[in-house]
Structure formats: structure tokens, C-alpha cells
Amino acid sequence: MTTTEPTGTADTADAGPGAERPREIVVRALRASGAALGQLVGGLGTAVTALGVLVPAAVAAVTAPAGVGLLLAPVVVRALHALAERERKRLARWGPEIVAPDPPPPTLRAALADPTTRRELRWALRHGTLGLLLGLLGVYLPLAAFRDTLFPLVWPFAPADTSSTSFGFGVAHTWPEALSVSLVGVGWIAVILGLTPGMARLQARAGRTLLAAGPDTDLSLRVAELTATRAAALDAHATELRRIERSLHDGTQNRMVTVTVLLGAARRMAARDPERADELLERAQSAAEQALAELRAVSRSILPPVLSDRGLAGALSGLAAECAVPCRTDVEAPERCAASVEATAYFVVAEALTNIAKHSGASGAAVTVRARGGRLHLRIEDDGRGGADEAGGSGLSGIRRRVAAHDGTLRVTSPAGGPTVLDVDLPCGT
């Protein structure tokens, strides 16, 4: 749950709006280095796979004159294209989306001559070497910092000839020597805070440069996709307006008409039958309270005020607490997203939990939210009977329209017998 910082003292006010407190600087540096380490470790996986693709590619090139390489080449090309697509999706989770080039030609000769294949080979070579090294550093640096910083705690129990530093040399024989090793750990922490964001950008540079569509690529498919997204946004907006109009017309307006009629009748009856007039006034008050409750429900559905008051984490915790099925939430969103994106995330979770309570027969549900690299990831899962059908009026089509309006993606996994999992990916917006 997010917390609200105090407004500050006169000293911070005198520092000006552009001044930052040391705590804020440290927190931002920790978040940036933590995200960078996550990117480096994630890039290590694709770098190892890239190296695994390069080895059979080299074998295919060497053995091509003997004919063996011609049998291996199609497998290598398919693996290369699949790995490049995986890397585009990984980089999109940590930054701007990478527009993919046109699909490769189906025939082997054309695929080998295709510029996209050559660019992907160059990426695999760079990522499988430099990217692999940077990924290994992303794993080694935090381990070295942890080991050296805490070395004085384990030094009394270590064997006599154990190396005292993560470098592999130096043996501590006294307490001052053991304590000096922790200074090396502090140095590793400084390296992590200062260099890992740049290392992550360097590791991603090859993918963002070589895997993106070139200037000569036909972007008509992307234009068509964005056109469809805009149409979905307009359709979702029109559907929401119709829902609001229907709620106001069929509910609140009828309640207010009832209040008007009852008040008029009570005014005419006040002189000749006060008891009857009091009864009518009581009914009018009840109708006015119902109209007020319906107005509040409509206003909350437009943009829930709890989002601005408590943030996304607090709003989703409230939804989970009101759900008929026991639900736990795990939200890590250190930075606020655009208001429309948070409202969409709130709607998605609210609709999903309603579906779980009505249709799934589940005994438990979980909502997981992560905001990283300019993307907001939601995962809603339950242990119910599964078999969710988007065409069956379960509300999934409305969720998909809302998500598509933000150029996001929705993936539904619901085999018969369960579990049902909804994965939603949204851009955080600005």
C-alpha cells in the first residue's frame, strides 16, 4: 500500500520546487539499479540462447558444401527468427515497443538473402558476446557486493586460507583486514548504483538497433493495427457513454421524478392530512437517498475516486476485500501511471473478480500487478472450473475492448477444469 509523505518543513520549501531530498535521490537510484539488474539478467537468458543459435549456424555454414549444412540451415533460421521475436517482446517490457520488420520469406534461399535475417544474425553475434558478458556481470555484481559486504560476519567461521575478497585473492588474518573487505563490498554497491543502468542500455542497444524495422520496411500492418486500436478506443468510449446514459435515465432520473411527485403530493396533503404527508415525505427522502447512491455508483464507475486517494494498490486492495471469493493482491507499482491507464486496470480487475465470483466456482483468487519499464502488467488468476469463453457473455469482450483502447494486450488461459489466468499488458502512459 502506498504511503503519503509529509508536506515538508520550511527548509525544504525554501530549497525550491526543483530541489530533491537525499532520500528521494537514493530511492530513485535504487529503483533504477534494481530495474537495470533485472534487464541484465533477463538479457542473459536470450544471450545464452543466441550463443546456442550461433554455434549450429557456424556448423551449417562450414558443412554447407558437403550438403549437411543445407539440412541444418532451415532449423537455424527458424530458431533465429523466434529468438529475435522473443527479444523484441523482452525489450518492449522494459521500454518502448520495437516495431518488427516484415515476416521473413518462407523459402530458405530467400530467407538467407533477406536483410532481416542478416540483421538478426548480426544481433545474435553482438548479443551472444557483449550481451552475454554484461548479463554475467548483472549476476556477478550483486553476489560480489553481498559476499564482500558481509564477509566480516562469516570470517571467524571461514577456513584459515579462504580468500577474503570476491576477486579470489587476499587472506584476512586480523579483524581490521576482515573489516576492510566490507569496503570492497561498498565499492561494488557503488558500481551497481552508478554503472548498471548504462550497462543495461548498452546490452539493449543491439536489439533496439538491429531488430527494429528499417526505414524501407512496409509499416502498413502497424498502421492497420493502430487504426483498429483507435476504432476500439472509440467503441469503448461510446459503450461507456451509453452505459452511463442508461444508468442515469433508467435509475437516477426515475428516482428524482418519484421524489418530485411525492413532494408535490405531500405539499397538497400537508394541511388536511399531516400524518399522510409525513409518510409521503419519508418515501420521498428514501427515494432521494437511493438516487444519491446511484449517482455515486455512476461517478465511481467513470473514474473511481479511490484511485486518486489511495493509488492503484489501495484501490485494488479495496476490490479484493469486497470480493465474494477470498482474494490476495500483490502490487508493485512504484510510479503512478496515467489516470486512464489506472482506471482501465481497475476496471479489468473489478470485472475479472466479478466473473470469478459469478461463474468460476473458485475458492480463491490472486491479483498480481507489476509496473516496470513503462509497462503495467496485470495477472488475475483463480482456481475455479475454467472454461471461460469470451463469446459467452462473460465480460471478457468488454475487458479486451478496454485494453485494446490503450494499445495493450490481453491473454486468457482457461482450460476445462481450471485454472483461469488473465494476463494484461498496458503501457503506463504519461
N, C-alpha and C positions, 0 to 999 in steps of 0.2 A: 504494500500500500504506500502511496506517495505521501510525503510529509510536507508541510508548509514551513518555509524558513521564516524567521522573524524579520520584521521590516528593516531592522538595522538601526544603528545609532547615528548620532550626529557626525561622528568621524567618518563613517562610510558614506554618508550623504555628502560631506564636503569633498570626498575624493572624486566626485563626478560620476555621471552615468556610465562612462566608458571604463571606469576602474574595476578591476576584478580582485576579489579577495584571494589570498593564497590557497584557501581550502578549495575554492572553485577551480583554480588552475590545476591543483593536484588531482581533483576528481576527474576533470576533463582529460588530463594526461593519462590517468589510469584507465579510463574508458577507451581512449584511442589506442593505447598499447595493448589492452586486452582484445579489442577487435582486430588489431593487426596480427597478434599471435594466432587468433582463430583463422584469419585468412591464410597465414603462412602454413599452418598445419593442414588446412583444407587443400591448399595448393600442393602440399607434399604428396597427398594421395594421387592427384592427377599427374604429378611429375613422375612418380614411380611407374604409373601406368604408361605414360608417354615413353619412358625409357624401355618399358616392356614391349611397346609397339615398334620402337626404333630397331631393336635387335632383330626381329623377324623381317623388318623392311630391309635391313642391310643384308641379311641372308638371302632374301628374294632377289636383291639386285645383283649379288655375286653369282648366284646359281641360275640366273635368267638364261644365259647362253646354253646351259645344259637342259633347260626346259623345266627344271624343278621350281625355279622362281616364279614361272608363269602360273603354276598351280597355287602358290602361296600368296601371290600378289592380290587377288580379289579379297581374301580374308584380311590382309593387312590394310587395304584401302577402306573396307567397311569398318574395321576397328578404329582406324584413324578418324573417320568422319564421326563415328559415335563418340569418341573421346573428345573431339573438338566441340561437339554439341553439349556434352556434359560440362566442359569448361566454360562455355558461354553461359549456361544456367548458373554455374557456381559464381562466376564474376557478377552476374546480374543480381545475385543475392547480396553482394557487398557494394554495389554501386550502380551506375546507370546500365540500362539494358543494352546488350550488344545485338545489333541487327544482323541476323545471319545472312550470308550470301545465298544465291540461288542453289537449289539442290544439285548435287553432283550428277554428271551423266551416268546412265545405267551401265554402259559398256566399259570394259576395263581400259581399252586403248584411249577412249575419250576422257575417262576419269583421270588417267595418268597425265594426260596433256592439259587437263583443266587447271586454270590458275588457282582456283580454290584449294585443290589438292596440294599444289606446290606450296602455297602459303601455310597450309596446315602442317605440312612436313617441316617447314622452317620453324613453325611454332613448337612442334614436338621436340625438335633438336635443341632449341633455346630453353624450353621449359624443362626438358629432361636433364639438363645440365645445370644452368644457373638457377632455374626454379627449384630443382631438387636440392641444391646447396642451401638456398635461402630457406626452404622448408625444413631442412635438417637443423638449421640454426634456430628456427622458430621452436623446435622441440628442445634443443640443447640449452638455449639461454635460460629459460625458467628453471630447468632442472639444475643447472650450474649455480644459479642465484640461490635456489633453495638449499642446495648442498653446502655451499661455502658460507652462507649467512648463518646457518645453524650448526656449523662444524664445532664450535666450542662446546655445544651441548653433548655431542657424541664423542668428543676427543678422549675423555677419560676411559671410555669403554672400547676404543679402537685398538687394534694391534700396534705394536711399537713401531713398525716400519711402514705403516699406512701413509700414503701420500695425503698431505693436508689440504691440497688445493684441487680443484676440478681440472687444472691443467695437466695433472699427472706427475708433478714433481714438487719437491719440498716436503720436509717432515717436521712437524711441530714437536718440540721436546719440552717446552715450558708453556705456562698459561699465557704470557704475553704473545708468544708466537701463535698459539691457537686463536687468541682473540684477534690477532692481525688478519687471520684468514677471513673473518667476517667482513673486514673492509673490502676484500676482493668480492664478496657477495654483494655488498653495497654498490660496488662498481658495475657488477653485472646488472643490477636493478637499474642503474643509471643508463646503461646501454639499452636495456629493454625499453625504458621510457623515451629515450631520445632517438633511437635508430629504427625500432621495429615498424613504425608507420611508413617510413621511407622504404624499408625492405619489402613491405607488403605491396607498396605501389610499384616497386621495381619488379617484383615477381609477377604482378598482374599486367605489366606493360606489354609484354609479348602477346598475351591473349587479346588485349584490347586493341592492339595494333594489327595483328595478323589474322585474327579470327573474325573481325568485323567485315561487313560488306564493303567492297571497294567503291570508288566513285563511279565505275562503269556498271555497277550492279543494278538490275531492274528492281526497283522498290515498289512495284505496283501491288505486290501481295501485302506488303506492310501498309500501304495506303488503303487498300481494301479493308484490312483488319482494323485500322484506326477509324475508317468510315463506319464499319459495323459497330465499333465501340461507341462512337458518338451517337449512333442511332439507338443503341441500348441505353445510353445515358438519358437521351430524350424520352425514350419509352418509360424508363424507370421514374423519371420526373413526372411525366403525365400520369402514370399509375398512382404515384404518391398523391398528386393533386386530386385525383378522382376519389381516392380513399379518404382524404381529409374533407372534401366537399360532402361525401356521402355521410361521414360521421357527424359533421355539423348539421346537415339538413335533416337526416333521419333521427338523430339523437337530441343534440342540444337545442336546435330550433323548435322541435316539438315540445321539449320541456319548457322553454320560455313562453310558447303560446299557451301552454297549460297554466303557467304562473299568471299570465295576463288575464286569462279567463277567470281563474279563481279569485284574483284580486278584485276584478270588476264585480263578480257576484258577491264577494264579502262586503264591498263598499255599499252595494244596494241593500244588503240584508242587515247591515250594522244597526240600523235604527229599530227595525221591527223584530229581529230575532238575533240578539247578541251572541247567544250560545252557538247558533248555527254559523254565524260569521266567524267566530273563533275557530271552529272546526275547519272552515274553508281556508282561513289564514294559515292554519297548521299544515294543511295539504299544500298550499302554495309555497310555504317555507321548505317543505320536504322536496317539492319539485325543483325549487331553485337550488337546493343543495345537490341534487342529482345532476342538474345542468352544470353546476360548477365542477363537480367531479369529472363529468365527461369532457369539459373544456380542458381540465388539467391533463387528462389522459391523451387528448389530441395534441396538446402542446408538447407533452413529453415524447410522443411518437415522432414529432417533427425534428427536434434536437433535444435529447434528454438533458435537463439542467445538471443532472448528477455528473455528466462528463466534464463540464466546466468547473464544478465544485470540487469533485474528488478525483478527476482524471480517469483514464481508461481502466486502470487497475481497480480503483474503488467502485466504478460503475459495474464492472464485470463481477466483482465480489458480491454486490447487491443482487445482481441477476442470479448468481449461483445460490445465494441464501434464500431467494424466493422460489427456486425451482422445486417442483414436487419430487424430483429424484435427487438423492444426495449427490452433490457436485463439488469438486475441488477445482480451484483455479491456481495457475502458476503464470504470473505475468512479469516479464522483464522488458519494460519499455522506458529506458532512462530518459528519452527525449520525447516530447509531445509531437504527435503527427498533426496534419491538417485536420480542422474540425470536421470536415465532410468525411474524411477517412475514418476518424474515430467513431463518427456516427454510424458509418457503414459497418465497422467492426462490431459495434454494439448491437446493431440490427441483426447481423449474421448470428451472433451468439444467442440473442434473445429468441430468434426464430428457430435455431437449432435446438435449444433447450426445450422450447415448446413442443417441437416434433418428438423429442426424446420422451417427454412426459406423456404425450398423447398416444404415440404409435409404437415405441420400441419395446416396451415391457422390460426396460433395463433396471438394474438395481443400483447402478452408479454411473456417473459421467465425469469427464475431466475436460477442462479448457486450458490450453497452453498458448501463450502469446509471447512472441519474441520480436523485438524491433532492432534490426541490425542492417547496416549498410544501406540505409534509405528505404528499406522494405519492412513491411509489417506482416508477420507470419502468424496465422491462427490455426489451431488444431483442436477440433471438438470431437471427442470420441465417447462411445458408450458401450456397455457390454450386453446390449439387447439382442433381439432376434435377427436383426439385419434385414436385408431385402428391401432397402429404401429405393423407391422408384421415383425419379424426377418427373416422369409423366403422370404420376398417380395423384397429383394434387397435394403433395406433402410439404409444399413451401420451398422446395429446393430450386424451382424455376425462379421464384422471386429472389432468392439469395444469389443465384447466378446472374440475374439482371443487375442487381445492386453491385456485385463485384465487377462485372464487365464494364459498368459505367465508369469505373476508375482504372480501366485497363489492367485489371487484376485477373487472377486465375482461381478456379475452384476445381478441386478433385475430390470425388466422392468414391469411397470404397465401402461397400456394404454387401458382402456375400451372405447367402442364406445361412442363418444360424449365428450371424454376427462375427466380430463386432462391426459397428458402423463408424467410419472415420471421415471427417470433413477437413480437408487441408485447403486453406485460403491464403493467397499471397496478394498483398496490396502494396502499391507504392505509398510511402509515407506522405508525399506531397510537401508543400511549403506553406 
